[in-house]
Amino acid sequence: MRFESINLEAYGHFTDFSLDFNQHHGFHILYGPNEAGKSTILRSITNLLYGFPQQTQDAFQYTNQQLRVGGVLRNSRNESLAFVRRKGLKNTVLNLESQPIDDHFIHNFLAGLSKAQFLNMFALDHERLREGGESLLLSEDNANENLFSAASGISTLRQVLTGLDDQMRELYLKGGSKPEINHALKEEKEINQLIKNNQLNQRDWIAIEQTYLNAQTQLSQLKDALKSLKIKELKFKRLEQTLPKVAERQKLIAKLSGMEAVPLLPIDTPRQRVEYTKLKQEAVNQLDNCEIELKQIEAEIMRIDIPEAIIKHTVLIEELNRELKTYQGQKKEYPILINKLTDIEQHLYTLLKALDPTQKTLTAIENYRIPVEDERMIRSLSHTFPQVNQALEQANKQVKILDAELKKQENVLAQLGAVADFSALERNLKQAREEGKLEQLISQAKLDLEQLEGEIANKIGQLSLWSGTEEQLSKLNIPNLPTTIKKYEERILALQQRQHNNKLAIESVEQDIAMRTTRIREIEAAVSIPTEQELFSLRQYRDQSWLLIKKQLNHQVVSDAELQQFSHAESLETIFEASMNKADQSADTMRQEAERLGERNKLTIDIQAGTDKLAQLKQKDQQYTNELQACEHDWKTEWAEAEIEPLTPTEMFDWLKRYDKIVELTFEKHNKIKKLHHLEQLNETLQTMLKQELSRFIEVPNATSLSHLMDEADRIIKDLLAKVSDRKHVFSRINSINEEQDQALFEQQAAKKKLEEWYENWSVSLTKANLDQSVSPLIITELLEHYRHCVNKYDEMRQTRVQATELKKQLTNFKKRAEPLITIANVHGELSGADLMVDYCYQKLNSAKKDQEQLAVLKKQREMIIYNEESTNQTIDKAEQGLNQLMTQAGCSTIEELEAIELKSRQKMQLHEELVLIEKQLVEWGNGLSLDEILAEAGRTTYEEAHSELTTIDFEINRLDNERSTLEQNYGAIKRDYNDKVTGTNVEALKATEEKQALLAKIEQLTDQYIRYRLAVVLLKRGIEHYREQNQNPIISRASMLFQRLTLGSFNSITIDFDEKDQPILQGVRDNGGRVMLSGMSDGTLDQLYLALRIASIEKYVNENEPIPFIVDDILVHFDDQRSKETLKILFELSKQTQVIFFTHHTRMLALMGDSVDQQAYQEIELRQPLYSLKREDK
């Protein structure tokens, strides 16, 4: 799959921004400055493929509902998909017609790749690259994790595994006590013991429960009898209440039967009667007021008089009034124009006389009117004359100057002479300079070597456990360090820690035994509690004495020895009674002190268990001591071959560091000696070469230093280069003068030709304008200005005359149109001037219009009053109809009769309400009986019978209440005994059982968590191992080649080795076969190793699955130029298998890419900084 295009229709600050990826290229580099939107585009890719997140930072210019990003995808089967993604909860994928389509179309193109897999495997930026390098270092001891982390892009794999292990240890640890499951199991064991100690004896439980249930049954039967009497009592109390009300109901029914002829009027009949009467009276009053107002309006209408003649000529008056101000202005302007015309004519005669005294008429001025084109030509020629003339003079002068300069430069060239070849001397000097200051380097190398030898000797003298020479030390057979030292150190420290923990355990057990022993003494000191054995002996003694008594009662023979054993001069009955009392007293004491007795027994058992555990711990302590001695012996054996008596492993770590430093310094010493010999040979070679070349130019002494020879060579080369430069400069100047001379001659001829053309054009232009040929070009401009001024004044005169004529015509026309107003307004001789007459008529017109408006208002008021009169008459009719209807309902013909019937109807209604209220009370007192049932019940019993029955029931209830009180007291005592002996005894067991259930639920929950974490670790490790088995060889092989290129040959390959624990580890291999652990690599090298593994994994994936574009964001910010070039080449090679989109804001990447790959083979896309354009709808 690849992107054909991405369109940010409404996303972030982008509006209809499209990225089109050339389908003929697989590598696309997108570059632009900061704030150009690179990060926004990267987010849009993920949102396009997998949808918008619930919270997005790109909805600041557009709302969530407006966000849109589209694109076109194409898969390896050449199928394409064009769609748009919107933000929402459903139907977020749309086709180009904005119709919803199913998400599975996109999933098919992605071959089921999830969002997390896409971001981890196919998206890489600098931060993820750095995290990947760090993850390799964290998982240095496990190559499987390294391969899986790089392939999946999960850079926190080790942290995930470590976190799961930590969470498991927090839940459960074998032999631990603090983890949650361990602690919960311990609590569960203690609760089980508590439940066992608090369980009740079964026979006691049955006896107590039977007594309690019998008392409960008797009390329940007595309560049932009382309940039955209470129900009977309730019935007769109800009759006592209802019988008086039933009698009252009968009286109300009798009263209502006497008022059957009275009609029941509606409750609001009085209110309606009053309202209709009032409405009628108000309408009559309003009708009188309307008559008065109508007469007043008619009088006002008769007083208004409208001048019809003025109204008829409204249009004319208004038109003249609009033109009035214009007329008055024109009337003032006309004499001014006449005066201006006279002044212009006088000025023109003066100008004409100055130009040509012979001319007498103003029409002669037309002869001075020169065509514009001719005038423009004359002025142009007069302006260019000084320039053309000056150009010829300058060209003549420049030809003379260049001739003199050419002769001077030819003389200088002859004086410089030829230059000998010195290229070989330059090469030798350059080679000497490239080698640097050899003499200083040689001196410094000798000084460094001397200091290094002194440092080695000093460090050997300071090295403890050794007194040999440097050579002997270098051949010393040291054990396999530091791995061996670390192994012994961990082993000894582990044994010491175990022994220390064991000793702490011994101390803890001893303290626990002492504490429990002290507690037993405290219990025994507080009260004397017989033991089980003592109680058994007392009961055995009691039973033996009873057997003797039983024999005597059965007339069996009892020997004196048996009697002597028990009697001790006392009677057998007395002894039996005393033994029985003593045994019962001991049993009672043990029951009373059961808690202390249980505690003493538990303490005794715990002391015995602690004693056994103490013996085991002391045996373990001796075992640890033996193992430590054996380990120390093995440690010394490791150093026996080197004849060194070792210190502790920790101290030998420091000794080893000093030893390694000496070996390192010795190796450095040999390198410095080789380097010194090389420098001396190179110095001698360079001196020979320089002497040989310098002898061609100067005489060179035999005894001289390389620096002196280099200085002489540099001086000679500088002199020769200066001479070459001078000759080159002179040659260049001569060529330049020749070119300038040709140009000057050309310009001289051109200037002459241009001046001749000017004279010809000048003559033609004067002839066309009827001007004298002798007029100088220097004064022609002034003469033309005089002509122009005269003509302009002549034109102004003619225009002013036309304006005066037109103005006079308009004044005459206004007066003529105003003449009809004299007759209309009847103002003959009273007003002078047309403007005053128009103003008078306009005022009259406005007054007439106001009278018309007032007349219209009065007529409208008259119509309204007439309408109100009609409406008032209708109201009177409506009120009378209402009153008639009320009287019809009451069956009367006058208002007075209606009022009397209203009073009787209200009385009848009150009786009905009282009857309903009584019946409602009867139903409420009936305890659920209906009214008919209540009336029937009352009919069967008199009030006296009900009262007598109540007295009898009350006596019986009092008797049963006394009996119940006595029974409840007895039941209370039995219940308390039940709660104390049964429920009270088991309350601790019940609480403990509840606690146990809660604890078991907690253990189940914690166990589920532990199993999930354990399964997660197992499945993840098996997945890692499976991935290694399937992919290790091809990925390691390909990653080795990529790693060799990315490190520019610093490493030759990578390999899988095994550490001392037989765990596979990843290592880098140098050209000489040396292997480097990941911890020995720099941060940059680790990043390059991670990148090599990542690219190798991507290549394998795209070869076996649908290719997915690889999105890269500025991963080369910390790579140097050479490594950046090589990385770009590798990414370009990857783009032949799957699309690669490379984002950067460093223009240096463009130059490096151009140096690495043909520019025609990839696509460059520039992201310009946006201007934050308007929204699409605002556009």
Protein Blocks (a to p, Z undefined) as FASTA:
>chain_A
ZZfbdcdfbgcjbghiacdddfkbcbdcddddehiommmmmmmmmmmmnopafbdcklmm
bcfklpccddddddfkopacdddddddfbhkbccfkopacdfklmmmmnnopafklmmmm
mgccfklmmmmmmmmmmmmmomklmmmmmmnopaklmmmmmmmmmmmmmmpcghiakbmk
lmmmmmmmmmmmmmmmmcccfklmmmmmmmmmmmmmmmmmmmmmmmmmmmmmmmmmmmmm
mmmmmmmmmmmmmmmmmmmmpccddfklmmmmmmmmmmmmmmmmmmmmmmmmmmmmmmmm
mmpccdfklmmmmmmmmmmmmmmmmmmmmmmmmmmmmmmmmmmmmmmmmmmmmmommbmb
fklmmmmmccfklmmmmmmmmmmmmmmmmmmmmmmmmmmmmmmmmmmmmmmmmmnopadd
fklmmmmmmmmmmnopfklmmmmmmmmmmmmmmmmmmmmmmmghiabdfklmmmpccddd
fklmmmmmmmmmmmmmmmmmmmmmmmmmmmmmmmmmmmmmmmmmmpccddfklmmmmmmm
mmmmmmmmmmmmnopacdfklmmmmnnopafklmmmmmmmmmmmmmmmmmmmmmmmmmmm
mmmmmmmmmmmmmmmmmmmmmmmmmmmmmmmmmmmmmmmmnopacddfklmmmmmmmmmm
mmmmmmmmmmmmmmmmmmmmmmmmmmmmmmmmmmmmmccdfbdcfklmmmmmmmmmmmmm
mmmmmmmmmmmmmmmmmmmmmmmmmmmmmmmmmmmmmmmmmmmmmmmnopafklcfklmm
mmmmmmmmmmmmmmmmmmmmmmmmmmmmmmmmmmmmmmmmmmmnopghkagcjklmmmmm
mmmmmmmmmmmmmmmmmmmmmmmmmmmmmmmmmmmmmmmmmmmmmmmmnopabfklmmmm
mmmmmmmmmmmmmmmmmmmmmmmmnnopafklmmmmmmmpcfklmmmmmmmmmmmmmmmm
mmmmmmmmmmmmmmmmmmmmmmmmmmmmmmmmmmmmmmmmmmmmmmmmmmmmmmmmmmmm
mmmmmmmmmmmmmmmmmmmmmmmmmnnomagbdcddddfkopacdddddfkopacdfklp
cfklmmmmmmmmmmmmmmmmmmmmccdddddehkllmpcfklmmmmmmmmmmmmmmpccd
dddfbfklmmmmmmmpcfklpccddddddehiadfklZZ
